[in-house]
Amino acid sequence: MTYSSAGQLVVGPAAEEDWPVISGWAHDEGWNPGISDARSFFAQDPDGFFLGRLDGEPVSAVSVVNYGAHYAFLGCYLVRPDLRGRGHGLATWQAAQGHAGSRTIGLDGVVAQQHNYRKSGFSPAHSTFRHTGVLPPRGSTGVRPVRAQDHEAVAAYDSACYPADRPRFLKHWLTTDGHRAFVRVDDGHLTGYAVIRPTVGEVLRIGPLFADSPADAEALFGALADEAGTAQVAVDVPESNASAVALVRSLGLAPSFETARMYTGPIRPVADQCVYGVTTLELG
């Protein structure tokens, strides 16, 4: 792949050992990256992460992670605060975007950048609001931790709720250090699953939370509440799922910041009504 440059800026691939730089910038922005995200992120596409460097020092970042032949997701779009406004972010973006090839690209864009994303060919699909707070204790009937024999069923369920199959990502996301994954089973059938993970800050991140119905989602939230205890949690809820918004509000979680899911082209059909919490704003 050919990388571009702007002045002294050189854009090239980022390795997993570079992740602390990227996650540190994300933490400073209040994004609460997960402690163990790198393992799952790089397992999906080890060539999908990029850094811009000035005299060898990292100053900008972006990821363009490929899922199969038709879909990619752009995230981790960051510039060191003291070097913003100099074109480094745009140059990094332009150098990395070719990694997606002809795939439709998705992203979750903060409000301040959505106009720029539109100019780059992205169209909004729906808004997403991060909700935070302490989950109240409640029942979790039919919910248990994910077992190894559940992975195939979880991957199939996930594929109905996401624009691409992602078994490599899920293999790590369900099992990596600190992640706690749960399924709800009714009469032998999986009716939802959820993952909660620790972050660089003090807030636990929930994602995904996919469920057949509000009752299934509420039961999964019960298991997550048991896991989290009195710790704050954060879940990114798509506004397009009114049942999801109503549920998290009923649980006492309050909206904080807003993003918009945007795409450059068509995606395959997704069971939007089952998405009560997106997996991660960084990789979709």
N, C-alpha and C positions, 0 to 999 in steps of 0.2 A: 504493500500500500504506500502511496505517496502522501507525505504530510506537508502541510503548508507552513509558511512562516510569515510573520508580520514584524518588520524591524528585527529586533534581536530575539523575538519569541520563536521558539521551536516547539512544535506539537508532536508528541510521540506517544507510544503505548504506555499505559500504567500497569505495573505488576501488582500482585496481591500485597507485596511488602510496602507499596505506596499507599495502601488504603488508610492507614492512620492519618496521613495528611488530609485526604479527602474527607474522611469522617470527622476530623477535627474542625475543618471549615464548616461542615454541615451542622455540627453541634453548636458552633458559635452563632449560626443563623437561627437556632431554636428548632431544628428539624428532628432532634432526638434520634440519631441513627442507632441501630442495634449494635450491641457489643460484638456479636459474632456474625454480622451480616456478610463480611468478606468471603467467608467460605462458600456460602450459597450463591452469592452474586457472581463470583469468578467461576464457580462450577458450571453455571449456565453458559457463559461466553467469556472465556479468559482473554479474548482479544477485543472486548467491547468497552474498555476503559482507557481514558486518554488524559494526559497532563500537558499543559503548556508550561514551558520553562524559560526563564531569563537567566542567562549565564549559569545554567544548570540548576537553578532554584525553582521549585514549583510555584506557579502563580495563578493557574487556572485549571479547571477540570470539567469534564463532561463524560457521560457514559452513553453508548448506543449499543444496547444488548439485543442480540438476535435470538428470536424464538422461531425455529423452523424456517421455512422458505418464504413465508408471507408476512411476518410481523416482527417488528422491533420496538424497543422502548427506550426513550431518551430521558436521562435523569442526571443527577449529580452535577448540574450546571452551576458552576461556582467560580468566582474570581476573588483573589485575596483583596480584602477591603481597601488597603492602601494603594492598590494598583487598578482600581476600577475606572471606567471612563476612557480607557486608552485603546480600546479595540481588541484587547487580549481575549476576552470572552467570545466575541464573534469569530475571531480567527480560530479559536479552539473548536467551537461549534462547527464551523465550515469544514475543518480538516477531518473531524470525526464522523460527520453525517454520512459520508460516502460508505462507511462500513455497513450501513443497512442495505445498500444496493437498491433494488426496486421494491423492497418491502414497504408496506404501510408502517409509519412510525407513530407511536402514541407517546404522550407525555402528560404530566400533571403540572400545569403552569400556575405560578403564583399570580395574583391579580396584577401586580405592577408590570409583569412581563407579557401578559396575554396579547397586548397589541403587537408587540414584536413577533410573537409566535404566529399570529395571523399573517403578518407580512412574509413569514417564512413558509407559508403554505399550510398551516395547521388550522383546523376548524373545530370549534367547541362542541362537545357532545353533552356534557352535563357538569354541574358544579359539585365539588366535594368539600365537606366541612370536617375538620378535625374536631372531635369531641373529647373532652378530658374530664376527669373527676375520679372519685372513689366509688367503685361498684358496691351496691348494697348486697348483703347476703340474701340468697334465695335458692330455691330448689334447682336441681340439675338432673331430673329424672331421665334415664336413658343415655346419659353421657358418661363416657369413660375415656381414659388416655388412649391415644393411637397405638396400635400394636403393629409389629412388622407385617403381619398378614393383612392389615388394613390398607397398606400402601397402594396397591393396585386399584382398589375401590376409591380411595381418596383421589388418586390421579384422574380417574374417570370422572368423578364428580367435579373436580377442579376444572377439567377441560370444558365442561358445560358453562362455567361461570367466567371464563377468561378467553381472550381472543386467540390463544394458541395453546397447544399442548406443551407442558413444561416438566416432564418427569425428572430431568436432571436436577433442576432447581428444587423440586419438591423433595427429592431424596435427601437433600441436605437440610432444607427448611424445616422438615418434620423432626429431624433427629439431632441437629447441631447443639453444641453446648449451650445450656441456658434456655433453649426453646422448649415450651410445653405445648403439645398438640393434643386436641381432644376431638372425638367424633360423637355424634348422636346417632343412635341406632334404634329403629322402631320396627318391630316384627321382623328382625333380621336384615332390614334395609337401612343403608346409610342415608340419613336425612340432613346432614350438615357436618361441617368441621370447622375448627378454629385453632389458631396458634397465638400464643402470647410469648413475648421475649423481653429480656432486659435491654436497656439502652445505655448510652454513654452518660446520660443524665439520670435522674431519679424516677422518671416516668416509665412505666411498662407499656410497650406497644402491642396492640392487638391487630392481627392481620395475617391471613385473611379471616373473615368470618362469613362463611357461605352457608345458607340454610334454606330448606324448603319453605318454611313458614315462620311467622313471628313467634309461634310457640317453640319451634325448634331453635330459633336464634336465642330466645329468652333462656332456654335450658342451657345452651352453651355459655351464655353470659353468666349463668349461675356457677358453672364449673370454673370459669375464668375469675369470678369473684372469690371463690375459695382459694384459688392459686395466688391471687394478688393480695389478699388480705386488706390491710389499710393503705396499701401503696396506691398512688395515682396511676390511672391507665389512660391511654390515648387510642382512639380508633378513628379512622378516616372513613366517613360515611357519605355515600353518593346521594345527593339531593334527589336524584331521579327515583329512588326507592323510598316512597313516602312512609311505608311501614317501618323501614329501618330508622328513619329520622324520628318517627314517633316513639319507637322503642327506646332508643338511647336517651331521648329527652325524658321519658318516663323513669329511666334508671338514674336520673339526676346528673347525667353528663352534659356539660355545657359546651357550645361551639366556641372555638377559638379562631383559627385562621382558615382561609378559603383558598382552594385551588380549582382549576378547571381541567377536566380530562379533555384532551384535544387529539385529533388524528389528522394525518396527511392524506388519508384515503379510506376506502372501505375496510371493514373488519368482518369476520364471520359472525353469525348470530351468537349472542351471549344472553344467558338467563339473568338479566338485570335484576329481576324481582328476588333473586336468591342472594344478591350481594349486599350484605349488611355491614361489611367493612372490607375495604380494599386491602390487598396484601401489603403493599409498601409504595410510597410515593416515588421511591428511587427506581424501582424496576417494574412497577405496574401491579 
